[in-house]
Amino acid sequence: MSIFVGYCFTSVKNRWIHKAVSTVHLDKPAYKDDVQHLSSIHILAQKRKFDHWLKSL
């Protein structure tokens, strides 16, 4: 019984995290001439959206 309760807590927590991460929308990239520079900026901006969860691991 205690294993099941522990599993339920973990499962509920994981579902909440999954839902929060799943609602984050990525921006559409707008690369023009300097693809390498603009893609780097875009990737870092998108990563910042997930930093909250990445830093908590």
GINOR-V723543 format. One record per backbone hydrogen bond with DSSP energy under -0.5 kcal/mol. CO is the residue of the C=O (numbers start at 1). NH is the residue of the N-H. E is the energy in kcal/mol with one decimal. If there is no record, write none. Layout:
{{CO/NH/E} {CO/NH/E}}
//
This chain:
{{1/5/-2.1} {2/6/-2.4} {3/7/-2.4} {4/8/-2.3} {5/9/-2.2} {6/10/-2.2} {7/11/-2.7} {8/12/-2.6} {9/13/-2.4} {10/14/-2.8} {11/15/-2.2} {12/16/-2.1} {13/17/-2.3} {14/18/-2.8} {15/19/-2.4} {16/20/-2.3} {17/21/-2.7} {18/22/-2.4} {19/23/-1.2} {21/24/-1.2} {33/35/-1.4} {34/38/-2.5} {35/39/-2.6} {36/40/-1.7} {37/41/-2.0} {38/42/-2.3} {39/43/-2.7} {40/44/-2.2} {41/45/-2.1} {42/46/-2.3} {43/47/-2.4} {44/48/-1.8} {45/49/-0.6} {46/49/-0.9} {47/50/-1.7} {47/51/-0.7} {50/53/-0.7} {50/54/-2.3} {51/55/-2.8} {52/56/-0.7} {54/57/-0.8}}
//
